[in-house]
Amino acid sequence: MFQFVIRRLLQGVVLLLILSIALFLLMMNLGDPIATMGSGRALTRPEDRARLTRQLGLDKPIAVQYLYWLAGNDWTKVDSDGDGVPDKNGTRVGIVRGDFGTSLVTRKPVSEMIGERIPNTLILMVASEIITIVFALVIGIYSALRQYSVLDNFLTTLLFIGYSMPVFFVSLMSMYIFAVLFKKWGLPYLPTVGMFDPQIGKTLTQVLWHMVLPVTSLSVIYFAAYSRYIRSTMLEVMSQDYIRTARSKGLPRRQVVYVHALKNAALPIVTVIGLDLPFLLGGAVVTERIFAWPGMGRLFLDHLSRADVSVVMGILMLVAVAVVIFQIITDIFYAWLDPRIRYN
Amino acid sequence: MTASSSLSVPQLTDDLSTPPLTLGQLGWLRFRRHKMALFGGVTLILLLIFSIGGAFKYAEKYANFNDTAQRLKPPSVEHPFGTDSIGRDILARTIYGGQISLFIGFMAVLIETILGILVGAVAGYYGGAVDAILMRITEALLNIPTIFLLLVMAKFFGGKIPEIHIGARAFSGSVVVIVVIIGATSWMYLARIVRAEFLSWKEREFVLAARATGTSNLEIIFLHILPNTIAPIIVSSTLSVANAILAESYISFLGMGVQEPTATWGNMLDKSAKYLDTAPWLWFFPGMLILLTTLSINFVGDGLRDALDPRSRAI
């Protein structure tokens, strides 16, 4: 098992290296970062532009820029005053040593900017993931046990609609019904944008209240996919011989379903959840945009449109690293759940 | 034989006298049993009639004609779906937007299918180092959420291709960009399916026989093995059309997709969130059409899976 983890980690490193090169190449055509940087003060003089370009190292060939991003530039002389002559040692230590670089837009360290957003994204995503899994288990198991009953047919159709629903449509509909219409009808209505009311401040109740609509919208989408999956795995397990054996020897139905069937059906479900979890880190780009939620997805969008390479790369690599790690964890967990699986 | 035939039940001889059903007929029989798939198919045809036939009622000039005196008008007899923030008729725009959205959906899947088959077939058939390299690339792409990849690529290729003129109509060049990037970011699952199929089919005797008679690798891949893997490919591609239409609507919704004045259902929704309370018809109609389209495609895909690929499991 130890060897397996080491091998997977090494494979993961190679994978991340390939991915980072490909993404870095894509970053080179995002637009002119100098045109959008700073707080509105446009650089009009061409010599200023040239100086800034040299100071930021944007005049270097792409391979050198990648190397600085990856491994830092503290081992070589860089042009710190932009006069065209390399004078001082660089200060960046590169992403492999934990330096995500500095944002061109805010001039703040990227790790700090991402660090501020991660909690916001995680409370939103983890809340919807938990709600999704709980409801999907209940509905999925119910549907599987009463296959083709009226309620099962109804739920299956409803889930299909949820599964096909664009997330922005769910969001806009729920905003319209629970905020706009409820307000019109004089009912208590839900807030639509932001994380808290600036006049009240960031209190727990405010954040929870603001979470209701985005979490509901996200859950509807994930929920449909998960419960369809749970229903079909449960159906498959319930038709196995050992379930018939368990039933015929007179075990209580409850025990057959929740111990014998669910434990075996859990295997593929765990895989799906494990592979989905790291993607939660990236946030929900569309949902965060609609509900003006200050999370990673919006950070990504805002800085992508301003060609802020270090922020965009930072977020992408963070998600990619999380995916690699969670894949390994899922594999280990899988072997623990199913002793028949051996990694050699 | 003669003795036993005189004993046989007449019914049986009747059965044998009707020709056996072809694979296509069997598939259709199974597909027909799936009521929702039939519903999806009919809805899809209606949507095609809506977006192609509607063009005969409303000219494209009318769809792009803006009259600021008529801005944000609620649905009425004159404008059945209302007007948008610069006074364009939303019904006409959903018709032309539907053409582009459906076009993007189908074309992107065409690219996706070609890429997926090529990568999957080559990796599965040749194996070894080729397989290892192709599968590492596939995994690397699967490591990034598709929406992020789409946005980065939309930015990378954005604003480069000039307007395209087909006949008297002009299309934003971004349509082509979106088709290519959706195709280029979605082939990975199909490639895995095709690879898995090829891994099992290439061990069969008929492949060995083909090789023994000196058939070239290309012929074995495309003429001998590929036809056997067509059922899962059709099912996966059908479901992909829904995903491609959703992907287009997401990037257009975020303002990085197809550019105005060319309408798509996705970019009609862009900025409509601002009019959430004052003009709900702005987002309701295009959103509803996207939902209907993806829903009916998913139903058809589900039905096709039952009909063509009954061994596989519905997920």
Chai-1 contact restraints between the chains, C-beta under 6 A:
chainA,res_idxA,chainB,res_idxB,connection_type,confidence,min_distance_angstrom,max_distance_angstrom,comment,restraint_id
A,L15,B,A140,contact,1.0,0.0,6.0,A-B,restraint_1
A,I18,B,A140,contact,1.0,0.0,6.0,A-B,restraint_2
A,L19,B,A140,contact,1.0,0.0,6.0,A-B,restraint_3
A,L26,B,V152,contact,1.0,0.0,6.0,A-B,restraint_4
A,L26,B,F156,contact,1.0,0.0,6.0,A-B,restraint_5
A,N29,B,F156,contact,1.0,0.0,6.0,A-B,restraint_6
A,L30,B,K155,contact,1.0,0.0,6.0,A-B,restraint_7
A,S164,B,T294,contact,1.0,0.0,6.0,A-B,restraint_8
A,S164,B,L295,contact,1.0,0.0,6.0,A-B,restraint_9
A,S164,B,N298,contact,1.0,0.0,6.0,A-B,restraint_10
A,M165,B,L291,contact,1.0,0.0,6.0,A-B,restraint_11
A,P166,B,L246,contact,1.0,0.0,6.0,A-B,restraint_12
A,P166,B,S249,contact,1.0,0.0,6.0,A-B,restraint_13
A,P166,B,I290,contact,1.0,0.0,6.0,A-B,restraint_14
A,F168,B,F253,contact,1.0,0.0,6.0,A-B,restraint_15
A,F169,B,G287,contact,1.0,0.0,6.0,A-B,restraint_16
A,F169,B,L291,contact,1.0,0.0,6.0,A-B,restraint_17
A,L172,B,W283,contact,1.0,0.0,6.0,A-B,restraint_18
A,M175,B,L276,contact,1.0,0.0,6.0,A-B,restraint_19
A,Y176,B,P280,contact,1.0,0.0,6.0,A-B,restraint_20
A,V180,B,D277,contact,1.0,0.0,6.0,A-B,restraint_21
A,Y229,B,I315,contact,1.0,0.0,6.0,A-B,restraint_22
A,S232,B,R313,contact,1.0,0.0,6.0,A-B,restraint_23
A,S232,B,A314,contact,1.0,0.0,6.0,A-B,restraint_24
A,F279,B,P145,contact,1.0,0.0,6.0,A-B,restraint_25
A,G282,B,P145,contact,1.0,0.0,6.0,A-B,restraint_26
A,V285,B,I147,contact,1.0,0.0,6.0,A-B,restraint_27
A,V286,B,Y250,contact,1.0,0.0,6.0,A-B,restraint_28
A,I290,B,A273,contact,1.0,0.0,6.0,A-B,restraint_29
A,L304,B,L151,contact,1.0,0.0,6.0,A-B,restraint_30
A,L316,B,I144,contact,1.0,0.0,6.0,A-B,restraint_31
A,A320,B,N143,contact,1.0,0.0,6.0,A-B,restraint_32
A,A320,B,I144,contact,1.0,0.0,6.0,A-B,restraint_33
A,V323,B,N143,contact,1.0,0.0,6.0,A-B,restraint_34
